[in-house]
């Protein structure tokens, strides 16, 4: 799906421009699918803008579309959704067509939105809800999932970014309820799944911020790695340990030898100077308690 909008100025008047525009259709050589484009430009009462939207549909979604995929001649089509009906008048030429559309809002849909706590949508928002098939079920489901803001524009942004109600529900079940729209979109666009979020939690006993989670994901950290180290280090230190090639087992084994208070910097220096858990164990057997600096000096000076 492609959606583009450009608003050049905002009207303060109470009346919107008539909701109509142009359409093009490609139904040739697409099997049971068609591609529909809607575009609209307006300049009225201080409001100027353009809006364009393209998506694929099942042929059966467009009422009145001839079964013949190479049909010619005038057509009168309808796309009926919860938000209203798009009426498309024009012509087909060997499966491709163009013409003029008008939009007829469904008053009962608007009333349902208002009862659910939404502000009255503009006609422009309604035609987008219709075109993108955001119906009652989807909208009311999103409303029930605890997103901090659920304006019509927020709903449209969620849909445009491929966010489903199942994704939001999974994020919430993973301990990340009450997020804002932009945080949910950021998780989705950075391939952070509900399973990844669940995997972050058991060892750390904390809820990482969305920014931290995205940083983990974009640096290639497995959720189990974060979980193993989260009780001992902050997000920046965990990323640093990972990016220096330090396994969680390396940290665990050296901490178990008496270095529970060692910092991420200590572990990076030990690792990068070739100090293994086995080396630490031998050094302690020979010399008793030794500091991380002393371990590094022993290793650099050839101790085995």
PyMOL commands that set and color helices and strands:
alter all, ss='L'
color gray80, all
select helices_A, chain A and resi 59-61+107-115+123-131+136-143+152-160+165-173+181-189+194-204+210-218+223-229+235-243+248-255+264-272+277-287+292-300
alter helices_A, ss='H'
color red, helices_A
select strands_A, chain A and resi 2-9+20-26+33-44+47-58+62-63+73-81+84-93+96-105
alter strands_A, ss='S'
color yellow, strands_A
deselect
rebuild
show_as cartoon
